[in-house]
Amino acid sequence: MRIADVLRGKGSAVATIEQQSSVTALLAALAEHNVGALVVVDADGGLAGIVSERDVVRTLNERGSRVLDGPVSAIMTSRVFTCGPEESVDTLTVQMTERRIRHVPVLDGGALVGIVSIGDVVKSRISQLEQHGEQLQAYISQG
């Protein structure tokens, strides 16, 4: 299964936030979209970084509540691991596990076309296993 197949099933809408937006605005956007991370875009709409709930919590712990009025760029991860739509889910699963990341933006020709979470990957893998189980049951019952 490819990342394109995952996006086809879940949709390709990506919640984004501009890097100069405040962390308070980030929290509102995370709640509004009911997601754990947002892709951070620059003034031209290009990928600038990614920011998660964990980033907010850790920075609040380190710097205190003053961080809420600061820009998202101050807490985001700017070196973002990305993947392409033709990449396999299995390959991405290994990368996400090894890198200990939970959200991966999907780029196609440099354009943001989706985002895949660890939950999406797990759901895809469970679906594959269920299909294989059904195929085995059908094979056995045909005997």
Backbone torsions as a table, in degrees:
resi	resn	phi	psi	omega
1	MET	NA	141.1	-178.6
2	ARG	-104.1	164.0	177.5
3	ILE	-61.6	-34.8	177.8
4	ALA	-59.1	-36.0	178.5
5	ASP	-67.5	-39.9	177.3
6	VAL	-62.5	-45.7	-179.6
7	LEU	-64.8	-35.4	178.3
8	ARG	-62.2	-36.8	-180.0
9	GLY	-77.6	-36.5	-175.5
10	LYS	-99.2	-19.3	-175.6
11	GLY	100.8	162.3	-175.2
12	SER	-113.0	9.4	178.3
13	ALA	-65.7	136.0	179.8
14	VAL	-126.1	124.4	175.5
15	ALA	-78.4	127.4	-178.7
16	THR	-126.3	165.4	174.8
17	ILE	-145.3	146.0	179.0
18	GLU	-78.9	146.7	-173.3
19	GLN	-65.5	-22.2	178.6
20	GLN	-88.0	-5.6	177.5
21	SER	-64.0	154.2	-179.6
22	SER	-77.1	159.1	176.9
23	VAL	-64.6	-33.4	175.8
24	THR	-61.2	-42.3	176.3
25	ALA	-64.4	-36.3	176.5
26	LEU	-59.9	-47.2	179.9
27	LEU	-60.0	-41.6	178.5
28	ALA	-63.0	-41.1	-179.2
29	ALA	-68.7	-39.5	177.1
30	LEU	-60.3	-43.6	179.6
31	ALA	-68.1	-42.9	-178.3
32	GLU	-60.9	-42.2	-177.3
33	HIS	-90.3	-6.7	-179.6
34	ASN	54.1	50.7	-179.6
35	VAL	-128.8	165.4	-178.7
36	GLY	-98.4	-8.8	-179.0
37	ALA	-155.3	154.1	175.1
38	LEU	-127.0	146.5	172.6
39	VAL	-80.8	133.2	179.9
40	VAL	-96.3	129.8	-178.7
41	VAL	-115.7	152.1	177.0
42	ASP	-86.5	-175.1	-176.4
43	ALA	-60.8	-26.6	179.5
44	ASP	-91.4	2.3	-179.2
45	GLY	85.6	6.3	179.1
46	GLY	-82.4	160.6	-179.5
47	LEU	-66.2	119.3	178.6
48	ALA	-110.5	-24.9	-177.8
49	GLY	172.9	-168.1	175.7
50	ILE	-143.7	146.5	-178.4
51	VAL	-139.7	136.4	-176.2
52	SER	-123.4	171.1	175.1
53	GLU	-58.0	-38.8	179.3
54	ARG	-61.0	-39.9	177.9
55	ASP	-59.7	-42.4	-179.9
56	VAL	-64.3	-48.7	-176.9
57	VAL	-62.1	-46.2	-179.0
58	ARG	-64.1	-41.5	-179.6
59	THR	-69.6	-38.7	174.8
60	LEU	-59.3	-42.0	179.2
61	ASN	-63.6	-41.0	-177.3
62	GLU	-76.2	-42.3	-169.3
63	ARG	-112.9	-11.9	-179.3
64	GLY	86.4	-177.4	-171.5
65	SER	-68.8	-14.7	178.9
66	ARG	-61.3	-21.9	179.5
67	VAL	-62.7	-25.2	-177.1
68	LEU	-62.0	-30.4	179.7
69	ASP	-89.3	-9.0	-179.4
70	GLY	-80.7	172.3	-179.0
71	PRO	-78.4	153.2	176.3
72	VAL	-58.0	-34.3	-178.5
73	SER	-58.6	-23.5	-179.0
74	ALA	-75.8	-17.9	-177.2
75	ILE	-122.5	-6.5	-175.8
76	MET	-75.6	161.6	170.2
77	THR	-91.0	120.0	-175.9
78	SER	-93.6	-21.3	175.2
79	ARG	-93.8	94.0	-171.4
80	VAL	-98.3	128.9	172.2
81	PHE	-80.2	129.0	179.6
82	THR	-125.7	169.3	174.6
83	CYS	-139.4	172.0	177.2
84	GLY	-109.6	162.4	-177.7
85	PRO	-65.5	-21.6	-178.5
86	GLU	-87.5	-7.9	179.7
87	GLU	-67.5	149.8	-180.0
88	SER	-81.0	150.4	177.1
89	VAL	-63.3	-38.4	180.0
90	ASP	-61.4	-43.7	178.1
91	THR	-62.5	-44.1	-179.8
92	LEU	-65.6	-37.4	178.1
93	THR	-58.1	-46.1	179.1
94	VAL	-62.3	-45.9	-179.2
95	GLN	-62.4	-43.3	-179.6
96	MET	-64.7	-38.6	179.4
97	THR	-68.2	-48.9	-178.5
98	GLU	-63.5	-39.1	-177.0
99	ARG	-87.8	-8.5	-179.2
100	ARG	57.0	50.1	177.9
101	ILE	-119.7	151.2	-173.8
102	ARG	-112.2	-14.5	-177.4
103	HIS	-138.6	131.7	-178.6
104	VAL	-130.1	116.2	174.1
105	PRO	-66.9	145.0	179.4
106	VAL	-107.6	122.4	-179.9
107	LEU	-114.7	140.6	175.1
108	ASP	-129.8	110.0	-176.9
109	GLY	62.1	31.4	179.9
110	GLY	87.0	-10.2	-179.7
111	ALA	-94.4	138.6	177.9
112	LEU	-72.5	118.4	-176.5
113	VAL	-119.0	-1.6	179.0
114	GLY	169.4	-179.1	174.8
115	ILE	-145.4	141.1	-179.2
116	VAL	-120.6	130.8	177.5
117	SER	-102.9	166.6	177.0
118	ILE	-61.2	-33.2	176.6
119	GLY	-63.4	-39.1	177.3
120	ASP	-63.5	-41.0	-179.6
121	VAL	-65.6	-45.1	179.4
122	VAL	-63.7	-44.1	178.7
123	LYS	-59.5	-41.5	178.8
124	SER	-63.4	-43.1	-179.7
125	ARG	-65.8	-41.7	177.0
126	ILE	-61.0	-43.1	178.6
127	SER	-60.3	-43.2	177.5
128	GLN	-60.9	-44.5	-179.5
129	LEU	-64.3	-39.8	177.8
130	GLU	-63.6	-42.0	178.5
131	GLN	-62.8	-42.9	178.6
132	HIS	-63.6	-40.3	177.8
133	GLY	-61.0	-44.4	178.6
134	GLU	-63.4	-39.6	178.7
135	GLN	-64.8	-41.4	178.1
136	LEU	-65.0	-41.3	178.9
137	GLN	-63.3	-41.9	179.4
138	ALA	-64.8	-40.3	179.5
139	TYR	-64.2	-43.7	-179.0
140	ILE	-67.0	-43.0	-177.3
141	SER	-69.7	-24.0	177.3
142	GLN	-78.2	-20.2	173.1
143	GLY	42.8	NA	NA
